[in-house]
């Protein structure tokens, strides 16, 4: 492992000091003089017509500044909320996009839907007043699960969307796929449910809007993963303020996992209200609000088939999925079960024909959007569970079956039948390494030991692939994206040689302040303690697309490297002048500029000083040393690897113990292995949570959210998890300057399939997530009865 | 409104608060000690853990008035003369935090854990941290940090 603070070293995080001493600055820690407090009255019904809202008593309540409803929002022409990815359906039509008002107007469509905003001098007064609002609801029958919503005669969530269908989309060659199936030796088949999850970043969402009437400018402090995108959408689509009159600041943000990408009703309403009442307006979400109204994740119902020949070679794959979007389309909802899902169904394999169709629809539930992995965990889950079923059907060892079908290390770039061109990889290397780490050859003995104690034991593989750093802009634009997906990076030298890096990506736990400083320190020879990383403020950072899809290093880091190249280029001119040498003779290595064959050299600190005090300076060269670059990647990156889970199950209780975990991930080059491992640990924990513990339940009859608190929604605790064995393989990404791929989501993508394959391996029976003790016990009983 | 006084991080503190004020609100809103966080509304996440008379307490489950006269330590009060507490040091050294939001409560719980179990094994640490939820780390490095600190806090 590399020593010091350079690339490859496990540098301890620069940001930690403030967090471990209680000096972090999260949104609720920020206050503005004279601020008022917002409270949202939310729908208690899953589906109801609003016949009227009487706010008179609330307005008269103590301390109340304003009570605002959807009618006033519409009158001020604020909103509606938008979905930024257009999908073309099978029939060539655009997807159905019903209006998404930030405050409900004539109808509420899920429990937690926003009905009114009450603003008062204190939060307690706002809450008291909210209780005095009289809403005349006429309840309607709800529909909460996607299969029911798409069936004939289902309640209609939106009057203008027939059959609750948002889109019927397809990808791949149907005819070729069907032909391959008709000639197959064996067809493996699996029906599965990818359970709905609630992201649960530990910091609840919050917003503080501040209006400065003197300059007619709004400032929004918000828990965002992408403040510039928020500003763009709020300005261009929601009518809040022109972009130059709106500043968005995302300070320390306590986790995101996708849920803080989106532009929600709350921040929009706080901004609108702050200008209306000419006072700062603060809203801090309570956990129960997070459960009800943060965008949820997953929620697929899928049938998948794999066609194989006699040798176990994959011939074709056919996947049919129904995806639940909830009541409205969240900001990037449409892309998740389409282009972020269908395009990954080749997995790590050479399957020559793939056909996928997805019906996305509306229900009376919270909106569903990207959650850690976003479409890619769903794809890996389908592929890897199905491969396991095929191995069992055909009596082939599951590792062996995978090896027979892997894309070979010399086959890159590899074009799949579903759009993607994989950049690089060595899939068998990761599988072999993971098998060694978990001692796969000793499994039979361990299983026998477990059985001697009356326990079941299972081993499960997940050879996952993901696509990070979604790009390039022109390609995603052609698939319907409403934004570009490049990133900006700026390196500003101060006259004394210290540096501030400005990045358009945003850290909410990922450690950018350390990793990006490492990059610049290593490349430009500036001591890491002399480098600050600034992010999250549209007032200081040039522009940025933010952080999601494991893009920060591959895209944002590459932008910083491009800026560093510009710094070196300009510095060479200054150094040449100082050393009285020709620019072409100047060489650069880690912040030292020298002339080949001489003992002449100057440091970048001297260059920076000269750039700001240009007394002795090249003619015609601009002063200053401050460079900005924008980087638009040539392709996605494709991290891949194998996770293997080993479980022991007590058939008497149905409790699954995660006995061991081996993860081998190929993230390309690695800047900070300590941070990378931490990302993998966290991702696995979320994947284990999905597979064992977490599930979002809406009551079918009433549409009430049953799992609306930590008492009902089971989050992984320390004693639910083992320690993890984590290693990497490293085939560099060939198309970005750092050779990096992205590590933020791999664990969450790989883990569910690994764990469910281990559990079903132990049980000898297929079950769906989450594998709760009750479900596992039932399966163990029927399996035993069958014996 | 009653006046509630206590000793917080070694300093005398006093504020006039509504009787329903929770300890966490007293610390955050009246003393501006915002290092203690609120992550849930059902007393389960543990982001708000502080020490009251030396024992870990979820400060969202206790009224400020109940803590009157007590000695309270928050995350801000751990470092002494610029020296980090060994548990703080261990969290940094072992990458036991990512977004940092659960961290103050996690550190306060962990210190109390080690005070009660001076040389805990991994399973004890995992079971004792059951009342603190972290969504980022998968607990792997938190457990490592607590075990590391327990060695350094010894005696």
HADDOCK unambig.tbl for C-alpha pairs under 7 A between the chains (distance, minus, plus):
assign (segid A and resid 12 and name CA) (segid B and resid 92 and name CA) 6.74 0.50 0.50
assign (segid A and resid 12 and name CA) (segid B and resid 93 and name CA) 6.37 0.50 0.50
assign (segid A and resid 16 and name CA) (segid B and resid 92 and name CA) 6.17 0.50 0.50
assign (segid A and resid 19 and name CA) (segid B and resid 100 and name CA) 5.33 0.50 0.50
assign (segid A and resid 20 and name CA) (segid B and resid 88 and name CA) 5.74 0.50 0.50
assign (segid A and resid 20 and name CA) (segid B and resid 103 and name CA) 6.55 0.50 0.50
assign (segid A and resid 20 and name CA) (segid B and resid 104 and name CA) 6.34 0.50 0.50
assign (segid A and resid 21 and name CA) (segid B and resid 75 and name CA) 5.85 0.50 0.50
assign (segid A and resid 21 and name CA) (segid B and resid 76 and name CA) 5.47 0.50 0.50
assign (segid A and resid 22 and name CA) (segid B and resid 34 and name CA) 6.96 0.50 0.50
assign (segid A and resid 22 and name CA) (segid B and resid 35 and name CA) 3.74 0.50 0.50
assign (segid A and resid 22 and name CA) (segid B and resid 36 and name CA) 6.97 0.50 0.50
assign (segid A and resid 22 and name CA) (segid B and resid 75 and name CA) 5.50 0.50 0.50
assign (segid A and resid 22 and name CA) (segid B and resid 76 and name CA) 5.40 0.50 0.50
assign (segid A and resid 22 and name CA) (segid B and resid 104 and name CA) 6.30 0.50 0.50
assign (segid A and resid 23 and name CA) (segid B and resid 35 and name CA) 5.95 0.50 0.50
assign (segid A and resid 24 and name CA) (segid B and resid 35 and name CA) 6.93 0.50 0.50
assign (segid A and resid 29 and name CA) (segid B and resid 34 and name CA) 5.76 0.50 0.50
assign (segid A and resid 201 and name CA) (segid B and resid 135 and name CA) 6.28 0.50 0.50
assign (segid A and resid 202 and name CA) (segid B and resid 39 and name CA) 5.64 0.50 0.50
assign (segid A and resid 202 and name CA) (segid B and resid 101 and name CA) 6.40 0.50 0.50
assign (segid A and resid 202 and name CA) (segid B and resid 102 and name CA) 6.72 0.50 0.50
assign (segid A and resid 202 and name CA) (segid B and resid 135 and name CA) 6.43 0.50 0.50
assign (segid A and resid 203 and name CA) (segid B and resid 39 and name CA) 5.71 0.50 0.50
assign (segid A and resid 203 and name CA) (segid B and resid 101 and name CA) 6.27 0.50 0.50
assign (segid A and resid 204 and name CA) (segid B and resid 39 and name CA) 6.48 0.50 0.50
assign (segid A and resid 253 and name CA) (segid B and resid 99 and name CA) 6.84 0.50 0.50
assign (segid A and resid 254 and name CA) (segid B and resid 99 and name CA) 4.93 0.50 0.50
assign (segid A and resid 254 and name CA) (segid B and resid 100 and name CA) 6.48 0.50 0.50
assign (segid A and resid 254 and name CA) (segid B and resid 101 and name CA) 5.11 0.50 0.50
assign (segid A and resid 255 and name CA) (segid B and resid 99 and name CA) 5.40 0.50 0.50
assign (segid A and resid 286 and name CA) (segid B and resid 40 and name CA) 6.57 0.50 0.50
assign (segid A and resid 286 and name CA) (segid B and resid 41 and name CA) 6.56 0.50 0.50
assign (segid A and resid 287 and name CA) (segid B and resid 39 and name CA) 6.71 0.50 0.50
assign (segid A and resid 287 and name CA) (segid B and resid 40 and name CA) 4.72 0.50 0.50
assign (segid A and resid 287 and name CA) (segid B and resid 41 and name CA) 5.84 0.50 0.50
assign (segid A and resid 508 and name CA) (segid B and resid 99 and name CA) 5.30 0.50 0.50
assign (segid A and resid 509 and name CA) (segid B and resid 98 and name CA) 4.21 0.50 0.50
assign (segid A and resid 509 and name CA) (segid B and resid 99 and name CA) 3.48 0.50 0.50
assign (segid A and resid 509 and name CA) (segid B and resid 100 and name CA) 6.99 0.50 0.50
assign (segid A and resid 510 and name CA) (segid B and resid 98 and name CA) 6.34 0.50 0.50
assign (segid A and resid 678 and name CA) (segid B and resid 137 and name CA) 5.98 0.50 0.50
assign (segid A and resid 681 and name CA) (segid B and resid 137 and name CA) 5.90 0.50 0.50
assign (segid A and resid 681 and name CA) (segid B and resid 138 and name CA) 5.15 0.50 0.50
assign (segid A and resid 681 and name CA) (segid B and resid 140 and name CA) 6.65 0.50 0.50
assign (segid A and resid 682 and name CA) (segid B and resid 136 and name CA) 4.91 0.50 0.50
assign (segid A and resid 682 and name CA) (segid B and resid 137 and name CA) 4.31 0.50 0.50
assign (segid A and resid 682 and name CA) (segid B and resid 138 and name CA) 4.24 0.50 0.50
assign (segid A and resid 685 and name CA) (segid B and resid 138 and name CA) 4.75 0.50 0.50
assign (segid A and resid 710 and name CA) (segid B and resid 44 and name CA) 6.62 0.50 0.50
assign (segid A and resid 717 and name CA) (segid B and resid 130 and name CA) 5.66 0.50 0.50
assign (segid A and resid 717 and name CA) (segid B and resid 133 and name CA) 6.10 0.50 0.50
assign (segid A and resid 718 and name CA) (segid B and resid 126 and name CA) 4.83 0.50 0.50
assign (segid A and resid 718 and name CA) (segid B and resid 127 and name CA) 6.87 0.50 0.50
assign (segid A and resid 718 and name CA) (segid B and resid 129 and name CA) 6.27 0.50 0.50
assign (segid A and resid 718 and name CA) (segid B and resid 130 and name CA) 6.01 0.50 0.50
assign (segid A and resid 718 and name CA) (segid B and resid 139 and name CA) 5.60 0.50 0.50
assign (segid A and resid 719 and name CA) (segid B and resid 126 and name CA) 4.65 0.50 0.50
assign (segid A and resid 719 and name CA) (segid B and resid 127 and name CA) 5.28 0.50 0.50
assign (segid A and resid 719 and name CA) (segid B and resid 130 and name CA) 6.54 0.50 0.50
assign (segid A and resid 723 and name CA) (segid B and resid 140 and name CA) 5.45 0.50 0.50
